[in-house]
Structure formats: C-alpha cells, structure tokens
Amino acid sequence: MKINNKGLAHIRKMRRIFLFILFSLFPIFVVTMISIKRFKSWLPIILPVSLFFLGIFVQNRLHKQKCPNCNAFFFVQTVTRRNYTPASSISFPPQKKCQNCGVALYR
C-alpha cells in the first residue's frame, strides 16, 4: 500500500497551526485585556478576535482533510453505535490515525 507522505505532512502542518492558535488564544487575550485597561483603547481587541476567526477557519479546513490512502475524510469516521467519536479533529488527545482505514499520521 503506497501512502502519499505529502498529504500526511499537510494534515500534520494544519493540525500544528490549529493547536498553536488554540493554545495561544488565551494568553493573547489576557495581554490584550491588560493593554485595553492600561491605554483605554479597544483597538487591540482586533488581534484576539481575528485569531479566533482564523482558528475557526483552520479547524474547518482541517476537518475537511482527506486521507491520502483511502480518500475519505481523515478525522471523520463512519458512525456506528460502536465507534462514535464526536468532534474527532479537535479531540484530546488528537486523533493520530485515519478514522476509516487506520493509516498513522505519525510514524
């Protein structure tokens, strides 16, 4: 079975970007609130708000990534009563294999 490593590398890159946005949002929000209180200007709120919407966009793109092996959605599984995992692209710990064919994201 030949696996497209470029496809897996793209999924890994998108996931790293999403996790960076997810974990940096709160500290940036705290610094922004301190800045707003100190300088009495609401203009810095643009940064965390835009980062939030960028995170939504990246998560949406990540959730639509196709597996390079089986061409099904990488994080979305075929739902049955036995294997239901809600929101598997944002689950913690994050999924490390295709939910359909089982190809590993990291080797």
N, C-alpha and C positions, 0 to 999 in steps of 0.2 A: 504494500500500500504506500503510494507516494503522497507525501504531505507537503503542501505549499508553506514553506517557512516564512515567506514574506507576509502571507495572510495572518499567520500566528503572531508575527512581530508587530503587525499593525494593531491587532487586538490588544497585545501587551502594552503598546505605546498609548493607545486610547485609554486603557484602564489606569495606567500610571498618571496620565493627565487628570482623569476624573478623581482619583484618590488624592492627588495634590490639591485640587480645587476644594474637595470635600474637607480635608483636614486643615487647609489654610484659611477657610472662610471665617471661622470663629475668631482666631487671633487678629485677622484684618478688621473684622467688625469691632472688636474691642478697641483697637488702636484708632479706628475711625470715630468711635463714640467719644473717646478721650479728646481727640482733635476737635470735634464739634463742641464739646463742653469748654475747651480752652480758648478757641478762637471765635466762638459764637457764629460760625458759618456752617450751613448744612451742605455745602458743596462737596465735601469729601465723601458723603454717603453714596455718591455715584460709583465709587470703587467696589464696595461690597455688593451693591445691588447688581452691577454689571457682572461681577464674578458669580453671583448666584444664578443669573440667567445663562451665563456661559456654561456653568455646571449642568443646568437642565438640558441645554443643547448637547453637550458632550455625552451625558448619560443616555439621552435619546439615541444618539448615533451609535454609542457602544451597545445598546440593547438591540440594535438592528444589524449588528455584525454577523456575517455568515461564516460558517465553519469552512475552512479550505478543503477539508476532507470529504464531508457529506453534503455540503452546500445548504444545510439547514441553519436556522438561527443558532449561534454558538451558545448563548445564555438561556434561551427559551426552550424548555423541554416539552415533549409531548405529554400532556397532562392526563394522568390516570389517577385512580384513587391511591395507588401505592407509591407514586413518585412525584407528588406535588411539592414544589418549592417555590413559594411566591417571591417575586422580585429577585430572581436568582442573579441578575447582573450587579445588584447592589447588596447582596447578602454578605454577611460577615461570619466566617471568613469568606472572601470572594471565591466563586467557583473557579476551579483550576483545570476543568476539562469540559469538553463539549457535552452538552446535556443530551445529545442524540446519539452520537457514535462513540463518545468517550475519549477522543483524541486529547492528549495532555497539552495544556497551554505552555507549561514549563517542563523542560527535560533535563 
